[in-house]
């Protein structure tokens, strides 16, 4: 567990190369089980969650090779019996193995997933979609057990457009006999990426990006080579960093077309933002900006993953901002750490009230989740004096060398083993 040491007050100048999407790469890596062959995946981010899912696949018998941002997976010898609790319990995305495993192995058990402590993250919708396809699912305190003799197509109406449940439904339904229709499906760009990957293996999935996805049975999949989309959350994070700190940065490969709701937060503010085929440019004079009210939600609303970073930015706005979180009930725990730096924040359940302050001061803080950690770093970059931010491993789950990228822009930040 490392500690970020930040000397605040530096403006940011230069270029950041946005990496591959964490939220797209993880389900694609899970889906490599489907073809019982070789998958070459490009543009994978260099983050701990990727390492963890690759180790889970290795435990299952897959051959996994990593060359820079390319991962080659041969799943021909995979089997389910060796999934280790210690690995699967670390990351939430391990639950996304269920769809591919249900289609390929027919009977398996999987440890219950881990991840950030941002509230209840039930797997009931994941279980629901597998049961709709004909699987029998059992739970105990530590694991999920799934049995299916033959999956069959179905009409599945999700009670909530869960991204993970949509992904599991697509993977499992690709093995199911006949046609499957998923209604009220998640619309995130990462769902489109998974559809494109499965189709590159010979699958027949249509409708991703809309509320209705149709999957036709595919009896045989093939080897494939595929490239992961760029990370809209990383791009949004650095956009907020530049807005807060002042300066000029270019976010190379920022997928701004997928960031419209985030970009709307920057309307009528003292920032100049330009888009191009190559990415996104922002110029910030660090002038006073007005408060705003935001509601996070499912795509195309403001991503819940962006909410903590935008909230940290709003601690320096003029006036009072109200933030409503509609996805996770415990996502505001990071706000306690921002208050150590002088932020004026109160929250209850799904609502957070932020009274803007003129200055923040360096402090000692503790990260308790991935995106909250990114928000704490934002405040430290703007604060007067030094900040020590502990538990870097949460941030390392989703950001590739965030301290290195920030230093390349002129920030004074380093990652140490200091406690």
Steps between C-alpha positions, in 0.01 A plus 500: 500500500662821383456866582473795263694808609360810330619860510199699384465815296666401171337575164485221245642525148563242230349183359352192666461179302169348605525123538270210433176479694509300823124449491516369143814287529390297802182347347682441170771307684229297674340431160823349365383178669225474238702403194708220657789637298730798456402863549742789443381810685666838433485829694458343843575738789795425730302485825467255787145389414628379164780305668251346742256381233792359298616308808148360546505384136842342558363320806229358273759356261518777239837589351542876546782706350540876540700722264459868584133582449435173314373189678487163326271240657468137396197359682500159329601319821292707742291329765312644793625309805805711582347846557662619822294689756789732584513632142130512413418669831726794410312638200139556409550404137554133589118469506506571124655156448160343575350548154791344309540222755129413492517458124824305487521290818131425579581452870732711713548693820645848535607692811292809569663813355679783677581858399454845651283564807255741335181334619304184441579347163261206487536225245129423492456637146794289380333193648164601351633511142665158530182351642298652215731315260437170677780481756456394859684730739574445868669732747669464834697752703817463295419377153256468212423158353356470151365195318358486149448208269400715203446874485199614301414837352260723687356849528681662793373828642753644743350670807792745481735560204795340676820506294640177647172312472460612139852375426435163664171467315666568163776244561276224631232561235759458226508131597123466548283315252289738296460876538534716811368854539629718785263787582598800713864414426787724605602738220859580599773511232664209679198285409554589133866402538405159639250447217768583243745260664254210510406564138868500405506140632204413279218589738170654395417790733315815391351805668773585751482869586120487499261370762432180305770247414439189289724195515478201267651165584853435381623141512864567418729794573836578342834659586503878487706819525335805654570852631350643820333843486656798679408586856235771532534505880876558492446776244231659718726480803785689333250749359393580858864519612579760235185700579584505870873572476508734202722470195466338159497130423417280203334166575620285212248233396237626744170349377311825539199373302435266795548782754219739408334496843835571668583776254165667574627558855752739343243709309496872577807472720836681472660221301560463129452149367558388143449159344668338202541161340812453713358587840403784728669831590428711808633840602429617853581837653402378847241774536205481734220279371140453603346214690280247325265214577579160352336159497708193427342196342508244223624593154453753345470682835807619691690180587496402863876447458540871418288623790776504768742687272239759396397541865862569597513766228179661630649547847667810352191636320322817603175420678333172594494190280271202546613159378258207480640148464248251360713187458686429826375594847843529663697692241557817705739353759791678331339835595627460857854509366432811289374673815843443658633732227249772585209403274151574631298189424205326661330187372220265587406187310499592129533880536814708548501877564819690420555858611788638296810629676771733374798292606589145593792401720726197490412217736550132572226294336403139444356359177215251543397445136634546148313807373481664840880474503518684169285775653727527805801537269321785319454689826862439600622636165314825569567530873752728668789297634573130521255212506564137588245265347513139617369176344615561144407143406139606454598756234742256339203271431376737231763760404825418326784683679286802580788662689732464198246654264439789739873563541535519121251790515695685770327378813715431806390151602679179580406151613695366796491216752487759775237437767 
